Amino acid sequence: MSFFFGLVIGVAVGIALIVVFVRSENARSLRRSQLATTIAAFARMTVEDSRKILAPEYYPSWLTWLNLQLTKIWPYVNEAASELIKTNVEPVLEQYRPIILSSLKFSKFTLGTVAPQFTGVSIIEDGGGSITMELEMNWDGNPNIVLDIKTRFGLALPVQPLVDEFPCFGAVCYSLRQKKKLDFTLKVIGGDISTIPGLSGAIEGTIRDAVEDSITWPVRKIVPILPGDYSDLELKPVGVLEVKLVQAKELTNKDIIGKSDPFAVVYIRPLRDKMKTSKTINNQLNPVWNEHFEFIVEDASTQHLVVKVYDDEGLQAAEFIGCAQIRLNELEPGKVKDVWLKLVKDLEVQRDNKNRGQVHLELLYCPYGMKNGFTNPFASDFSMTSLEKVLKSGVDGKDTAENGIDGKNKRREVIVRGVLSVTVISADDLAPADVMGKADPYVALILKKTETKNKTRVVNDCLNPVWNQTFDFVVEDGLHDMLILEVWDHDTFGKDYMGQCILTLTRVILEGEYKDSFQLDGAKSGKLNVYLKWSPQPIYRDL
């Protein structure tokens, strides 16, 4: 009897769950349909409809006059703007041109007969005595753009990209303040581009990268309306970003046999000659690169640094692992920033919850003309003693005499030599390593380049040990060396790994000394408290 009673109860519960699930799905479907209807209604809205909904200040009367005048002069604007864009974009296309192509130029470029319409305006005050006017523009145009593409195999293809969105024009210059999604399709006049493997993707990527970089702020194109000097509007360097690509951890394994062979591509602007590529670390999901790169900054308020990590596949195309970015306005000028960035699949669409790993960067932004006595430690005149300045000026004078009236000296690279004093103070909240829930920790100190090693004493049965021991290291090249601190559990017949932290020396070289706590990598918990002090002895070598 109890069996049949349980069977009936089970069937009833099952039917109830199915009914609830079906009703829930129907409700979700209804909400989606209503949302789609609302979005479609907004898409069908005209300028007149939006004027009825929004406040009058969003549509000043002069905006209507501006649209009317733009329609009248559009044939002349089309001719001038088409030639201007063609002249400026073709060199950018050449920079992005894939290796398989020998030529990439416009054979036809016209913006069409339909003029854009301005639908709104906003005023941005930057507090520096200037005002930026942003005009919202809709353009459902009929451009005719034909690319003449020649491959290295002697094949010529006229390709026509149909672009749905184009940059707006300002009073003195035009640019997009933010990166926009470019939707376009490619078609070969009289053929199908997809019949050539890999060519369609290469051309699409080339066009997308070239257009985005050539029209996105801080890149801007100046259109003089009245005669005058507009050089202050041109794109100019404002500083230097020093980037130390330290390491990565917990990278996704892209190889079936063995582990990934990761390398990183770092850039601010995606121009071929301005992108930096690290060395490849074979068969490693926790690579340590310790590589230094330098980038020119043109607008610290809007630009960002991008890091993309790939798995090297040899002769095949590298496989993408993940990417990350950091805005330059998050950096304090003259201060070293040590950051771990989480790798994601797409920088624009943040919907990826998969763990792709993290990348470790050390960043130093040095604006031009920075005061308060700050000097870039990577510059060749950093931390020179009076005697070294005399010797350097004497050598420079000798070089000038030898080179004649040109006076061209050899470029010099600074080698920051000195003594690094490391005080291992204590550790907090270490993970248990023994059966009894304790550990016998000690710290091993390793200077990576010279492989100089030291270690602290062992503190028995403690998860919050205190050492207060100081070690001195003679460093031959401080800007390109690193200190590795490894925590181990001492056993009678061996040792157990408890975590590590990797420190570059840029911060201590810049600040002279500092005290900080560092989280242990490769451990469930624990942090290490250290004090570092630097005594410089810089020397110089010819490159």
Order of alpha helices (4+ residues) and beta strands (2+ residues): alpha-alpha-alpha-beta-beta-beta-beta-beta-beta-beta-alpha-beta-beta-beta-beta-beta-beta-beta-beta-beta-alpha-beta-beta-beta-beta-beta-beta-beta-alpha-beta-beta-beta
